[in-house]
Every structure is written in C-alpha cells, then in structure tokens.
C-alpha cells in the first residue's frame, strides 16, 4: 500500500488506467473539462490525495514508484458545476476510474453519491462520498496462460449457450459450496462436464463487467441479477469471484477462460456499452458523470441538463465523442488480448450506431470495429434494436456482424402456437432468413436463431403459462412483455393432467428441434435443455434467488437426453449448418431443398398463402452442398426430410417420391415410432410434432 509521503514522477498519459509494470504504477485519466484532478490512494490510515500535475491531450497522469497490485484508488475532479451547460464536476465525490481493471465494491446506493443538492438540484452536494464509494484496484497483469488458445470454431459450426455465471452454478451439487456462483464454479469440472456432454460449443455469459445494484431494488430486498447496469467496462464483476476482490477477480476470470478453452468451449461476453449505471440527471455520480459528463453522455442539445436516452435506462453513451469511442474500443481489445475471450454480444446495439440521431450503418463505431485488427476478428453479435425512434434494425447491421434474429423467435413461436398464415415465414426462418441478410452478401451465420433468451419465458414456462407472473418483482406485474397467448395445452402452472403434460412435453421438444435443425447459428437458453422453470416470471432481472438459479435436483432427464441427441445430429451433419444459402433450384441436376404438403405434393404459390396451413415438409439434399468446408474438403452428407405438424390433430403423411428414399426415422418429438418408409408410402405424424427422416442406410 502507498505510504503517506509518496514519491511522484510525471509518468505517461497513455495507456489510460492504472498500469503496473513490476516496479510501480502509472495512473492516467481523461478529462477535457477538468481544472484539476486528484489521485486518491487508500490504506489503513485512510485517504491520501495526490494532485496530478501532468496533462497531455486531456490525459491527467503520474507514475508512482512502489505502488503495487492490491492498491485501492479513485479520483476527484475539480471543474465546473454547471448542469445547464452539461458539466457536473464535484470534487466531494470519489470517482471510479473508467479504466479500472478491478473494482473493490460494492458500488453503493448511498445518498452521498448524489452530486446535487436534494433541496435544489441546481446546486452541488458537498457530502464526501469517499468513505462509502467502491474503489478501483491496481491489479497484477501477469498470468500464466500456458498453452491457452481459442478453439476458434467457425461460426456456422457453433452452438451458443446463453448462461449466467451465478445462476448456473449457485445450486450445482457437484460444485463445492465455496465456489458456487463464481467464475471458479463455472470452471469446475462438474460445470464443464454438463456443457461438454450437452454438446454446445460456446458459452455466452450474461454481463460480467462490474455492475451496480439499483437502489430501488435493494430497498425492496431485490438485486440486479442480470447485470445490465455496468459501471466498469474493464473490470470483471467482483461478486462472482471466490478468491477476493482486490484484483483476484481478474486472475480468477482468466483461469475460468483457460479452463473453458481447454474443454474446447469458446467464451462470448454479453456487453453493455450503450449506457452506464449512473442513470438520468437525478442519478448518482460514480464515475463518468463526474469526470466529464458532456464527453461521455448524450445530452439534450436544447437543454444539456438532461440526457438523450434511447436505452430506457436514463442515459446513453455519447457515440459522437472520440473519447467514448476510445473507451469502448480499448475495452473490447482488452477483453480479447488480455482476458482471451472469443467474442461479444452487444446489448441494445442500435444505440451504438447512433452517432447523431438515426441508427447509421456508416457510424464511426462500425468504422472502428471494421478497421481494428483485433476486434474485427472476434465474433460480433448485435442485439439489433433499442427503444429509440427507428431502433428496430434486424437485418441492417454491417457484413461482418451476426444478429439476434427477433423475427426468427416470433415466427417459430407463432407457428407452434398454431397461428394462421405463418407457414411461409416459418419456411424462411428455417432456412437461414435469406430475406433479411442475403442482400448484404451475408450468409446464414448472420442469423443468431433463438426461441427464448434471458429476457422472457424459459421454454418450459413458454408452453406452460398464458400470462406472465412477475409479482415477485414488486412492480404490480406491469413489467416484462405482455400476454404469452395460448399454447393450447390447457391449464396454467403445475398440473398432474397427463394430456396437458404431454402437450407441454411435445411443445418443448418441438421448439428445441426447430431451433437446432434450422440454418443459421442456434442459441440455447441455459436450462431449457432440462426443463428449467421460473414459475412464469418472464422478467427475472431482479431475482437473484431460486427463481432464476438452476435447480439441479429437478432436471428433466428425458428432455436433456433429447436435446443432446438433437445437438449431436446437428454437429454430425453439415446439412443442418450450411455455410451458404439454398439456391432453391437444380444445381448440377439436383435440387438442394424442396417443400411438400402432407399429401406428398410440392408446395405451390397458392399453398404458401394458405392461412389455415399448419404443416409443412422440408427436404434437405445432403449431396447438393455447393461450398466446401473451411478446411477445403468437399462436403457430401446424408439427405433429410423434416416434417412439421403444428396442428393438434395427427396426419397420415405421404412421403414424396421425387426425392429418393426409402426413409428412416431418426428423430421424433413424440417418440411414437422408429421405422422405415418407402417413397410414396405414408407415415403417422402425431399432432404438434416434428419427425425427422434420413435416406441413409441404417
């Protein structure tokens, strides 16, 4: 820890943050508006303030010999308090370093963090927040990565598993109590065994950047479980560390990534660069607001005392300012180069494209990503919407991006609910959504297919509840999406009715089968493979408890085994994960796909517009794959016939004769038969089921 009489050298203005070099630490922080900046070091004797007297290109900096890892620190920024002009400097408030690689928290919900006077918000509050505020931590950057390397799995071969570090491990009986809910817990062999046995290739972690628990949640005994409330874009969240929060969380996170890589699993981070936890003009001052409010946040041009918000959280980061762009790009590079992650899913990514007002594909953010030699090579996935005007941008991101395909989710759900007029769009979603992505020269991997995600019902709850049940969130059940609409399975919630249970069982399997056999990149919500329920809560963002945590004592082993078989089928057969779109016409004398009705006849133009059609057959010709795999090998696969029946009534399906055969059943969501059928013969397809057949010799 730093002595009271600390030697100070000029140091360097770059890199920003606290950089330990083995002999001391360089501190650098950006502020264009500051008139003076104090570095605050903390030890058992209290706080020691060191004026930063060197300034280069608005970077305030100093080098302190002998300051070592574990040192807690923060900043105080002196400058204008002029909210009406967009400036909110207040040296009474201790500020987190935006570049802190570790945070010793928690970031508090305390009145002293409000920089304005409650009686008169135009005036500053002078109460010192230092005794209550979380601190940045100097960390040791050295780590033995050994032979670690990314699995570097091609995206079309990927199966993403969206998972929460704590929720997945908090109740796992095979993980020691001390490691549950932590990075070490996710790295434990028991956790990795589930992932590898399931067959997924990539874990997508819900936010692990340092985040804040909202004060109103804490007041109600709740917590910010999902973590979409970031305050540190470089720091792994300290509450997920088993071994300490004075820099140990960085080492523990790296060890987790190394263990997952060793098991062949990639790591993608769900990142929240669109806003911070400081909220609107009445929110707390933790970091960015007090350092340089006008640089970091989008302000209302007519009245800079207020924030221009397209995220629904109170603020949006200012993508028109070069320093904000630098923070984001430096953060992305850090997580790839220093933390070895493999990619990112960008929350509310449309906000990042708002350099001015509209969402713009030519914005500086996309230019920087495209030109960056590190970040451009990572997997880049957009949540292609925000809450601002024109924010829904599915299909409109640049060529190197993949997108959460919200239209896939909605269409697949509608089809299996029996909604009329969905067959045509259902067919498009099954085959990679070329209508959304092909015009931009993108391929099926542009579509991240999903039917459920953290934000909404689980698969089990989706087919078990017609309405949301979010009362535990203490918002009068007014939060979350609206009614789920009927899945025709009868009563809601718990039941012993065998017909209802059979319907729910089939519908869960139908959704998973559709997802895992569609072209594009499937994303499975963690727990859906084993029947996880949230009791009908479709917005469990604040339920850091048994509502959200995986119940490993209530695993639906039958569903888990079925999902494993589905994933294995996808991984074994490139027919289900083609790199390019179907042509829909004969190639070298053979078709690559075909569509048929239950009578075995090909779909006509009129059939695609038949509003009452609830069944369709898809032929996938394994001999027609026109593109080699990434290793240059010519692909020839088995052919498959997929029969989808969303009607409650069974069908006697005549198998088409024009596509060969005989056909052998390899998967059936009702497990009613396992048989071979000659072309022109019929097969019984139960109501609400998927039957998959192959022409391969058994």
LINZIZI-V491661 format. One record per residue. N is the residue number from 1. RES is the residue in three letters. BURIAL is b if it has 9 or more other ideal C-beta (glycine too) atoms within 8 Angstrom, else e. D_LAST is the distance of its C-alpha to the last C-alpha in whole Angstrom. Layout:
N;RES;BURIAL;D_LAST
N;RES;BURIAL;D_LAST
This chain:
1;UNK;e;69
2;UNK;b;72
3;UNK;e;76
4;UNK;e;78
5;UNK;e;80
6;UNK;b;77
7;UNK;e;77
8;UNK;e;76
9;UNK;b;75
10;UNK;e;75
11;UNK;b;71
12;UNK;b;69
13;UNK;b;68
14;UNK;e;64
15;UNK;b;61
16;UNK;b;62
17;UNK;b;61
18;UNK;b;62
19;UNK;b;61
20;UNK;b;62
21;UNK;e;63
22;UNK;e;63
23;UNK;e;67
24;UNK;b;67
25;UNK;b;66
26;UNK;b;66
27;UNK;b;67
28;UNK;b;66
29;UNK;b;66
30;UNK;b;66
31;UNK;b;69
32;UNK;e;71
33;UNK;b;73
34;UNK;b;74
35;UNK;e;78
36;UNK;b;77
37;UNK;b;74
38;UNK;b;74
39;UNK;b;71
40;UNK;b;71
41;UNK;b;71
42;UNK;b;70
43;UNK;b;71
44;UNK;e;73
45;UNK;e;76
46;UNK;e;75
47;UNK;e;74
48;UNK;b;76
49;UNK;e;76
50;UNK;b;76
51;UNK;e;77
52;UNK;b;75
53;UNK;e;77
54;UNK;b;75
55;UNK;b;74
56;UNK;e;72
57;UNK;e;70
58;UNK;b;70
59;UNK;b;69
60;UNK;b;71
61;UNK;b;70
62;UNK;b;72
63;UNK;b;71
64;UNK;b;71
65;UNK;e;71
66;UNK;b;70
67;UNK;b;68
68;UNK;b;65
69;UNK;b;62
70;UNK;b;62
71;UNK;b;65
72;UNK;b;65
73;UNK;b;66
74;UNK;b;67
75;UNK;b;69
76;UNK;b;72
77;UNK;b;73
78;UNK;b;76
79;UNK;b;76
80;UNK;e;77
81;UNK;b;77
82;UNK;e;77
83;UNK;b;74
84;UNK;e;75
85;UNK;e;75
86;UNK;b;71
87;UNK;b;72
88;UNK;b;72
89;UNK;b;73
90;UNK;b;74
91;UNK;e;75
92;UNK;b;75
93;UNK;b;71
94;UNK;b;69
95;UNK;b;66
96;UNK;b;63
97;UNK;b;62
98;UNK;b;60
99;UNK;b;58
100;UNK;b;58
101;UNK;b;55
102;UNK;b;56
103;UNK;b;58
104;UNK;b;59
105;UNK;b;59
106;UNK;e;59
107;UNK;b;60
108;UNK;e;63
109;UNK;b;63
110;UNK;e;67
111;UNK;e;70
112;UNK;b;71
113;UNK;b;68
114;UNK;b;70
115;UNK;b;72
116;UNK;b;74
117;UNK;b;77
118;UNK;e;75
119;UNK;e;79
120;UNK;e;79
121;UNK;b;76
122;UNK;e;78
123;UNK;e;79
124;UNK;b;77
125;UNK;b;77
126;UNK;e;78
127;UNK;e;77
128;UNK;e;75
129;UNK;b;71
130;UNK;b;71
131;UNK;e;71
132;UNK;e;68
133;UNK;b;66
134;UNK;b;63
135;UNK;b;63
136;UNK;b;62
137;UNK;b;61
138;UNK;b;61
139;UNK;b;58
140;UNK;e;57
141;UNK;e;55
142;UNK;e;54
143;UNK;e;51
144;UNK;e;48
145;UNK;e;45
146;UNK;e;44
147;UNK;e;41
148;UNK;b;40
149;UNK;e;38
150;UNK;e;36
151;UNK;b;33
152;UNK;e;33
153;UNK;b;30
154;UNK;e;30
155;UNK;b;30
156;UNK;b;27
157;UNK;e;25
158;UNK;b;27
159;UNK;b;27
160;UNK;b;30
161;UNK;b;31
162;UNK;b;35
163;UNK;b;36
164;UNK;b;40
165;UNK;b;41
166;UNK;b;43
167;UNK;b;41
168;UNK;b;38
169;UNK;b;40
170;UNK;b;43
171;UNK;b;41
172;UNK;b;39
173;UNK;e;39
174;UNK;e;38
175;UNK;b;40
176;UNK;e;44
177;UNK;e;47
178;UNK;e;48
179;UNK;b;46
180;UNK;b;44
181;UNK;e;45
182;UNK;b;45
183;UNK;b;44
184;UNK;b;43
185;UNK;b;42
186;UNK;b;39
187;UNK;b;39
188;UNK;b;38
189;UNK;e;35
190;UNK;b;35
191;UNK;b;35
192;UNK;b;33
193;UNK;b;30
194;UNK;e;29
195;UNK;b;29
196;UNK;b;27
197;UNK;e;24
198;UNK;b;24
199;UNK;b;23
200;UNK;b;26
201;UNK;b;28
202;UNK;b;31
203;UNK;b;34
204;UNK;b;36
205;UNK;b;39
206;UNK;b;42
207;UNK;b;45
208;UNK;b;46
209;UNK;b;49
210;UNK;b;53
211;UNK;b;53
212;UNK;b;56
213;UNK;b;56
214;UNK;b;58
215;UNK;e;61
216;UNK;e;60
217;UNK;b;57
218;UNK;b;59
219;UNK;e;62
220;UNK;e;59
221;UNK;e;58
222;UNK;b;54
223;UNK;e;53
224;UNK;b;51
225;UNK;b;48
226;UNK;b;46
227;UNK;b;48
228;UNK;b;49
229;UNK;b;53
230;UNK;b;53
231;UNK;b;56
232;UNK;b;55
233;UNK;b;53
234;UNK;b;53
235;UNK;b;53
236;UNK;b;50
237;UNK;b;51
238;UNK;b;53
239;UNK;e;52
240;UNK;b;48
241;UNK;b;50
242;UNK;b;50
243;UNK;e;52
244;UNK;e;55
245;UNK;b;56
246;UNK;b;59
247;UNK;b;56
248;UNK;b;54
249;UNK;b;51
250;UNK;b;51
251;UNK;b;50
252;UNK;b;47
253;UNK;b;46
254;UNK;b;45
255;UNK;b;44
256;UNK;b;41
257;UNK;b;40
258;UNK;b;40
259;UNK;b;38
260;UNK;b;35
261;UNK;b;35
262;UNK;e;35
263;UNK;b;32
264;UNK;e;30
265;UNK;b;31
266;UNK;b;34
267;UNK;b;37
268;UNK;b;38
269;UNK;b;41
270;UNK;b;42
271;UNK;b;46
272;UNK;b;49
273;UNK;b;51
274;UNK;b;52
275;UNK;b;55
276;UNK;b;56
277;UNK;b;57
278;UNK;b;61
279;UNK;b;61
280;UNK;b;63
281;UNK;e;67
282;UNK;e;67
283;UNK;b;65
284;UNK;b;65
285;UNK;b;66
286;UNK;b;64
287;UNK;b;63
288;UNK;b;63
289;UNK;b;66
290;UNK;b;68
291;UNK;b;68
292;UNK;b;68
293;UNK;b;67
294;UNK;b;67
295;UNK;b;65
296;UNK;b;62
297;UNK;b;62
298;UNK;b;62
299;UNK;b;65
300;UNK;b;67
301;UNK;e;69
302;UNK;e;71
303;UNK;e;72
304;UNK;b;70
305;UNK;b;71
306;UNK;b;68
307;UNK;b;64
308;UNK;b;62
309;UNK;b;59
310;UNK;b;55
311;UNK;b;53
312;UNK;e;55
313;UNK;e;56
314;UNK;b;59
315;UNK;b;59
316;UNK;b;57
317;UNK;b;57
318;UNK;b;60
319;UNK;b;57
320;UNK;e;60
321;UNK;b;62
322;UNK;e;61
323;UNK;b;61
324;UNK;b;59
325;UNK;b;56
326;UNK;e;57
327;UNK;b;56
328;UNK;b;53
329;UNK;b;52
330;UNK;b;54
331;UNK;b;52
332;UNK;b;48
333;UNK;b;49
334;UNK;b;50
335;UNK;b;47
336;UNK;b;45
337;UNK;e;47
338;UNK;e;49
339;UNK;b;46
340;UNK;b;43
341;UNK;b;41
342;UNK;b;38
343;UNK;b;39
344;UNK;b;41
345;UNK;b;41
346;UNK;b;44
347;UNK;b;45
348;UNK;b;47
349;UNK;b;47
350;UNK;b;49
351;UNK;b;52
352;UNK;b;51
353;UNK;b;51
354;UNK;b;55
355;UNK;b;57
356;UNK;e;60
357;UNK;e;59
358;UNK;e;56
359;UNK;b;52
360;UNK;b;52
361;UNK;b;50
362;UNK;e;52
363;UNK;b;54
364;UNK;b;55
365;UNK;b;52
366;UNK;b;49
367;UNK;b;52
368;UNK;b;52
369;UNK;b;48
370;UNK;b;47
371;UNK;e;50
372;UNK;b;49
373;UNK;e;48
374;UNK;b;46
375;UNK;b;45
376;UNK;b;44
377;UNK;e;41
378;UNK;b;40
379;UNK;b;38
380;UNK;b;40
381;UNK;b;39
382;UNK;b;41
383;UNK;b;42
384;UNK;b;43
385;UNK;b;46
386;UNK;b;49
387;UNK;e;52
388;UNK;b;54
389;UNK;e;55
390;UNK;e;52
391;UNK;b;50
392;UNK;e;47
393;UNK;b;45
394;UNK;b;41
395;UNK;b;40
396;UNK;e;44
397;UNK;b;43
398;UNK;e;44
399;UNK;e;41
400;UNK;e;40
401;UNK;b;40
402;UNK;b;37
403;UNK;b;38
404;UNK;b;37
405;UNK;b;36
406;UNK;b;38
407;UNK;b;37
408;UNK;b;33
409;UNK;b;34
410;UNK;e;36
411;UNK;b;34
412;UNK;b;31
413;UNK;b;33
414;UNK;b;35
415;UNK;b;32
416;UNK;b;30
417;UNK;b;34
418;UNK;b;34
419;UNK;e;36
420;UNK;e;37
421;UNK;e;37
422;UNK;b;34
423;UNK;b;31
424;UNK;b;33
425;UNK;b;33
426;UNK;b;30
427;UNK;b;28
428;UNK;b;30
429;UNK;b;30
430;UNK;b;26
431;UNK;b;26
432;UNK;b;29
433;UNK;b;32
434;UNK;b;33
435;UNK;e;36
436;UNK;b;38
437;UNK;b;37
438;UNK;b;36
439;UNK;e;40
440;UNK;b;41
441;UNK;e;38
442;UNK;e;36
443;UNK;b;33
444;UNK;b;30
445;UNK;b;31
446;UNK;b;34
447;UNK;b;33
448;UNK;b;32
449;UNK;b;30
450;UNK;b;31
451;UNK;b;32
452;UNK;b;34
453;UNK;b;36
454;UNK;e;39
455;UNK;e;41
456;UNK;b;40
457;UNK;b;38
458;UNK;b;35
459;UNK;b;32
460;UNK;b;33
461;UNK;b;37
462;UNK;b;36
463;UNK;b;34
464;UNK;b;37
465;UNK;b;40
466;UNK;e;42
467;UNK;e;44
468;UNK;b;45
469;UNK;b;47
470;UNK;b;49
471;UNK;e;52
472;UNK;e;51
473;UNK;b;52
474;UNK;e;56
475;UNK;e;56
476;UNK;e;56
477;UNK;b;52
478;UNK;e;53
479;UNK;e;51
480;UNK;b;48
481;UNK;e;46
482;UNK;e;47
483;UNK;e;45
484;UNK;b;41
485;UNK;e;41
486;UNK;e;39
487;UNK;b;36
488;UNK;e;36
489;UNK;b;35
490;UNK;e;39
491;UNK;e;41
492;UNK;e;41
493;UNK;e;41
494;UNK;e;40
495;UNK;e;39
496;UNK;e;38
497;UNK;e;37
498;UNK;e;34
499;UNK;e;33
500;UNK;b;34
501;UNK;b;32
502;UNK;e;29
503;UNK;b;30
504;UNK;b;31
505;UNK;b;28
506;UNK;b;26
507;UNK;b;28
508;UNK;b;27
509;UNK;b;24
510;UNK;b;24
511;UNK;b;26
512;UNK;b;24
513;UNK;b;21
514;UNK;b;23
515;UNK;b;25
516;UNK;b;22
517;UNK;b;20
518;UNK;b;23
519;UNK;b;25
520;UNK;b;28
521;UNK;b;28
522;UNK;b;27
523;UNK;b;30
524;UNK;b;29
525;UNK;b;33
526;UNK;b;33
527;UNK;b;32
528;UNK;b;30
529;UNK;b;27
530;UNK;b;29
531;UNK;b;31
532;UNK;b;34
533;UNK;b;37
534;UNK;b;41
535;UNK;e;42
536;UNK;b;42
537;UNK;b;44
538;UNK;b;43
539;UNK;b;45
540;UNK;b;45
541;UNK;b;47
542;UNK;b;50
543;UNK;b;48
544;UNK;b;48
545;UNK;e;47
546;UNK;e;45
547;UNK;b;44
548;UNK;b;42
549;UNK;b;41
550;UNK;b;38
551;UNK;b;38
552;UNK;e;36
553;UNK;e;37
554;UNK;e;35
555;UNK;b;31
556;UNK;b;29
557;UNK;e;26
558;UNK;e;24
559;UNK;b;24
560;UNK;b;24
561;UNK;e;21
562;UNK;b;20
563;UNK;b;21
564;UNK;b;20
565;UNK;b;16
566;UNK;b;18
567;UNK;b;19
568;UNK;b;17
569;UNK;b;14
570;UNK;b;18
571;UNK;b;18
572;UNK;e;15
573;UNK;b;15
574;UNK;b;18
575;UNK;b;18
576;UNK;b;19
577;UNK;b;22
578;UNK;b;23
579;UNK;b;27
580;UNK;e;28
581;UNK;b;29
582;UNK;b;27
583;UNK;e;29
584;UNK;e;28
585;UNK;e;29
586;UNK;e;27
587;UNK;b;27
588;UNK;e;27
589;UNK;e;26
590;UNK;b;24
591;UNK;b;24
592;UNK;b;22
593;UNK;b;22
594;UNK;b;23
595;UNK;b;24
596;UNK;b;24
597;UNK;b;26
598;UNK;b;25
599;UNK;e;26
600;UNK;b;23
601;UNK;e;26
602;UNK;b;27
603;UNK;b;29
604;UNK;e;33
605;UNK;e;36
606;UNK;e;37
607;UNK;b;34
608;UNK;b;34
609;UNK;e;37
610;UNK;e;36
611;UNK;e;38
612;UNK;e;36
613;UNK;b;33
614;UNK;b;30
615;UNK;b;27
616;UNK;b;25
617;UNK;b;22
618;UNK;b;21
619;UNK;b;19
620;UNK;b;18
621;UNK;b;18
622;UNK;b;16
623;UNK;e;18
624;UNK;b;21
625;UNK;b;22
626;UNK;e;25
627;UNK;e;27
628;UNK;e;26
629;UNK;b;25
630;UNK;e;28
631;UNK;e;28
632;UNK;e;28
633;UNK;e;25
634;UNK;e;23
635;UNK;b;20
636;UNK;e;17
637;UNK;b;14
638;UNK;b;11
639;UNK;b;13
640;UNK;b;13
641;UNK;b;15
642;UNK;b;17
643;UNK;b;19
644;UNK;b;23
645;UNK;b;25
646;UNK;b;28
647;UNK;b;30
648;UNK;e;31
649;UNK;e;30
650;UNK;e;26
651;UNK;b;25
652;UNK;b;23
653;UNK;b;21
654;UNK;b;21
655;UNK;b;18
656;UNK;b;20
657;UNK;e;20
658;UNK;e;21
659;UNK;b;18
660;UNK;e;15
661;UNK;b;12
662;UNK;e;11
663;UNK;b;10
664;UNK;b;7
665;UNK;b;10
666;UNK;e;9
667;UNK;b;13
668;UNK;b;16
669;UNK;b;20
670;UNK;e;21
671;UNK;e;18
672;UNK;e;18
673;UNK;e;15
674;UNK;e;11
675;UNK;e;10
676;UNK;e;9
677;UNK;b;12
678;UNK;b;14
679;UNK;b;16
680;UNK;e;20
681;UNK;e;18
682;UNK;e;19
683;UNK;b;18
684;UNK;b;20
685;UNK;b;21
686;UNK;b;23
687;UNK;b;26
688;UNK;b;26
689;UNK;b;23
690;UNK;b;20
691;UNK;b;16
692;UNK;b;14
693;UNK;b;11
694;UNK;b;9
695;UNK;b;9
696;UNK;e;6
697;UNK;e;4
698;UNK;e;0
